[in-house]
Amino acid sequence: MRVVVFSVALLLCSALVVQAFQENNLEDDDFAEFEQFEADDEPINDFIEDGNEVPVQKAKDNDFEAHSETEDEIIVEDEDNEFEHFQDPEEFEGLPDSTPHTSEQPKITISKVPITVRPRWDAYWLEGVLCCLLMAYALGYALGRSKNTSIALNFLKMHKPLLDDNFTLVGETGLDVVAAPDERGWRREAEHVFTMWCSGRVCCEGMLLTLKLIKRQDLVHVLLGIVKPTPDTLQIRVELGKDDGDPFVLCVAQKKHATRLAKEMQDLSVFCPERRPGESHGLPVSMSVMSESAEAAAGVLDTRTCAALHQYAAHVQYIHISDRYTGPKQMEETAQTKPPDTERVLLMNIALGADGGGAEVRPLLLLAFHLLERIKRLRLSKEALAKCEKRRQKVAEAWVRGAHAARQEQAAQRREEKRKQEKEKILAEDDPEKQRRWELKEQKREKKRKTPKMKQLKVKAM
């Protein structure tokens, strides 16, 4: 068995070797047929007729030299005759003679350009101005940010002891807090806005202080502030308890701020449509009073409050007390499906003096604490309280009617849109009978809608 296998393998190997040898021969003899043709072209007789033996190579050289001379002569003859027709005068008959060429060479003037070794900086004035503006903006940003931070720290240093005496927890902690080391302080909402939450006091659930400073980090805003200066402001927002005091809406503000608040605030536009001058309540001439109830205005604006407002009238922009505070008016386009959430708040906006205020802040903070006590102890008479409750009930009913009308309008718009889609679908079909039935249906619906509704009375038989 091994002999058979060995013999078969040997045969296969020999076959492969033979095949490889044949392929090599074929590759070597690729130009064999061309050699055969060359052999056929060679002359059979290698001798001259005279009988003298001449080498074949020498004869070939002579033939090659003669052939090359002939080709050279042909080439030279072609080159001489290539442009010969330009020399023929009969070739250009009737054409004007060309201007004779002069032997003078054209004069070329070479201007001397100065070689500038140093760059001309006056060519980059625009880039220089832009770089200076960017540097000024960056420098202003750094200085303005540090200035606002120093104002916030100075406020804490001067008035945080008063806040600690009235609240249990004052300030916040975290990464964005501006305060002394290991202390609570302001939370940086922006480069010019700082907030601080205070809690742990009777008569309120908490107080939020918002320090809105001038955008000193913005160079453009600083330049605009030169034309129209704006002061630093401190906003006080006190969250009152739901059962603290009787319901009423009151606002004491500067005249220019009173006009803006009456247009923007929802509760003032609904419950306090009238504005009264401040003299009628013992306030400065520059102030206006908007009150829902005269008793509420008389109870809040006592002698101490009026004295503080007289002394610091230039710093108090407005004092807003409301049990139906909903913020600014909502856009008419946005339909609400539920009544807005109301809050019971005390808002106070204070314009600070130069460099973030100073001695005027403490008396006004004490005024805010005094108002909290007055609101908690204030009690309206039965007639005034009944009028306030009735007015709130009317406002709630008006809101329900408005919401119902808005829902009906939205439903009508949806029905109209659905009817348009159905009409487009019917008209797109090529069925006149179906279109006729749809038109009859629409006519009946329009007739039924225009027909006045009659009430039917049922009379019982005796």
Helices and strands as residue ranges (DSSP letters): H 2-28, H 32-41, H 56-81, G 84-86, G 89-92, G 121-124, H 125-166, E 169-170, E 177-178, E 186-188, E 193-199, E 206-212, H 219-227, E 233-239, E 249-254, H 255-264, H 266-271, E 276-277, G 278-281, E 287-291, H 294-300, H 303-311, E 316-325, E 343-351, H 361-377, H 382-428, H 432-450
